[in-house]
Amino acid sequence: MLEKKTLDYEKTVLVGRISKEQDEEKLKEYMDELEFLTYTAGGEVVKRFTQRLDVPNPKTFVGTGKLEEIAQFATEHEIGSIIFDDELTPAQQKNLERELKCKILDRTGLILDIFAQRAQTSYARTQVELAQYEYLLPRLVGLWTHLERQRGGIGMRGPGETEIETDRRIVRDRISLLKKKLEKIDRQMETQRGNRGKLVRVALVGYTNVGKSTLMNVISKSEVFAENKLFATLDTTVRKVVIGNLPFLLSDTVGFIRKLPTQLVESFKSTLDEVREADLLLHVVDISHPNFEEHIDSVNQILDEIKSAEKPTIMVFNKIDAYTPEAFDEEDLMIERNSSHYSLEEWKQTWMAKLGSDVLFISALNKENLEEFRKKVYEKVREIHVSRFPYNNFLYPEYIEE
């Protein structure tokens, strides 16, 4: 459980479902991530409720008995929000609000709320606002019924606070207006990308909170905001970087996450265009996370969705300073040795070995193996640059240590 000051955070409860597709161990992993999301949004998780259900109750998601249990706990402990790990239908959300008499959020709503907090520029705020309206539109009936109780807090930032938005026609008009605004900004950003010339473009991609912004700061000597919370970076940051004497453009993009809301993928289309138009991807992975392999799969899935999975990629396994394998007792016959017990050297001999030289192990925070990182990036960028400008070959010799 995360340590935090109780007084500064809204009391919340998490609800998850065990099914054939999602066993108890998998659910715990998702709930841990949901708790981190809740903490990022400004909530303190007081309790977790789980129920074994192959098919969610179409009216209330959970069964009657579990619903009563949650309602009693919420009343006794003055819970502000109840957050479900799975996406709720508008009908389920409406019924749950009526039965539990407090704010009801699902994972999608929570992520949208975090994005609303984190958006700094006008462009990011427009993207988030569009995603929120598209998510809220079918939920308007259930949402405004209890507006008098919902005074700020988690899930109530952005378009959920003004009474005039109860009119569906006005909301649809607002969505149309925001889409036109984004199209205009997209054209402007496309022009900006075109004006950058023929410099090689490199994009940092990866799961949220893997250290992309920290790595960006180290190699570009810039001051991109970095924090140990999910989605610390929303706005794409582009910096001109020089390694050796070879210049290129490096962009830090929004982090990916499992069950990323489709509304966000669509509204952040232009941000993801930085990835689409990149010549080289640096896929950053937090190797200290026990489920980093699933994070890799989630990122690859989104890269495939935006048709960027086949781009030249360097796998950068970050946070080696924080990696600690689980202790293994060979005499304990009850426990079978698995990948959680692997040392870093053992990991390097697994499927990672098939990646060949396009894999690196670093610590951006402690600046470990950064010289090897610079050398590899230089070689890849030089290869792309020389193929684009063959007459410049003599300008960029083999990498010389800085």
ABEGO torsion letter per residue (X at the ends): XBBBBAAABBBBBBBBBBBAABBAAAAAAAAAAAAAAAAAAGBBBABBBBBBBABBBAAAGBBAAAAAAAAAAAAAAGBABBBBABBBBAAAAAAAAAAAGBBBBBAAAAAAAAAAAABABAAAAAAAAAAAAAAAAAAAAAAAAAAAABBEEBGABEAAABAAAABAAAAAAAAAAAAAAAAAAAAAAAAAAAAAEABBBBBBBEBBGAGAAAAAAAAAGBBBBBBBBBGABABBBBBBBBBEABBBBBBBBBBBBBGBBAAAAAAAAAAAAAAAABABBBBBBBAABAAAAAAAAAAAAAAAAAGAAABBBBBBBBGAAABBBBBBBAABAABBBBAAABBAAAAAABAAAAAEAABBBBBAAAGBGAAAAAAAAAAAAAAAAAAABAAAAAABBBBBBX
